[in-house]
Amino acid sequence: MASVAFCALGGLVWGALRGATPASRAHRTFFSAVRSTVAGAGIFEAAMLLKTSARDRLPPSLGGGRGNYSTTTRLANACAVDVLVSAQLLWMLMRRLRAPFALGGWLIGRSVILISDLIDVELEFMD
């Protein structure tokens, strides 16, 4: 849940930066841009977490878990489905739900999470 909160916070920052420009305000109000970016970034991160948890619950025979794939074709199919689901969800958020800045907010939130994970790893190596 912390990652969803960080992505929503990233959406707040990115929505405020993007929504403050005159070109953006010509199409939507500032608060509408911020609200849609926060919601879009949070929804996208929650969906990515659900997708990962669903994939981990599948049996290994269906490509679930984090095990090795039996053939290269199964690996390619699993990667293609993974990318397709992510791309379609992002398209739905940006076009259908009118959250055009959701990706930027999500990237800021994921960057903060990855940086904090790298700091934790570095501290473990230092001990």
N, C-alpha and C positions, 0 to 999 in steps of 0.2 A: 504494500500500500504506500510505502514511502516513495517508491518510484513514480506512482501516479501523482502524488502530491508535488514532487519535484518537477514533473512534466507540466502540471497545471501552473506551477509558479513560473516555469519557463514560458508558458503560454501568456501569463500575465505580463511578463517583461517584454516579450516579443510583440504581443498585441498592442501594448502601450507605445512601443517604438514605431511600429508600422501604422497604427491608427492615428498617430499624431501628425502625419504628413498631410499637406493640403490635398494631394491627389486621392488619398484614401478617404479623407473626410468628405470629398465630393460624392462618393458612392455610398458611404455608410457613416453613422455617427461614431465618435470615438469610443463610447461605452459599448456600442454594438460590436465593434471590431475586437475590443478587449474580451468581452464576454464570449464571443464565438471562438476566439483563439484559445482561451482557457478551457472551454468545454471540449473543443476539438482535440487539443493536445492531451488532455486527460482521458478522453474516450479512446484515442488511438493507443495510448500506453496500456490502458486496461485491456483492450482487445489483443494487443501483442502478448500480454501476460496470460490471458485466457488461451490464446493459440498455443503458447509454449506448454502450458499445463495440460492441455488436451493432447498434444503430441506426446508428452511424457507418459500419459496414462494408457496410450495404445499398446497393445502387445508387440513384442519385437518382430513377430512375423509380419505385421502390417507396417513396419517401419517406425514403430514407436520407441520411446526411450532414447538414450544417447549412445546406443550400441552401434557397431559397424553394420553396414548394409551388405547383403550377400552378393549383390552384383552392382556393377557401375550403373546399369539402367535404373535400378531401384533408387540409388542415390540421386541420380539426375531427376527422376520423377518426383521424389520427395522435395528436392530443392526447388523445382519448378512450381509445385503446389504451394510451397511456403512463400515464395516470391509473389505468386499470383494472388494469394489471399491478402498479403500485406498491401500490394498495389491497389487491389480493388477496394479495400477498406479506406485507404488514403484517398482514392478518387471519390468515393462516396462522401467522405467528410468534406473534401474541398469543393466539390461541385454540387452535390445534392443538399447537403446541410449548410452550405454557405459559410464554411470556415476556411477561407483561403490562406490564412496565415498559420494554420494548425501545425504544419510540418516544421516551421521555424521554431515554434514554442516547444514542440516535442524534441527537436534536436538539442536545444539549450538544456532541457531537463535531463535528457540522456547523457549529455556531456558532463553535467555536474555529477551524475551517478557514477559514470566511468572514472572521472577524476578522483572521486572519493574512494572508489575501489582500488585504484592504483596507489593512492596514498596508504591505504591499509596494507597492501602487498609490500610496499617499500618499508613500512614500519616493521612488518614481520621479518623481513630479511635483515633488518638492522639489529634485531634482538639476538 
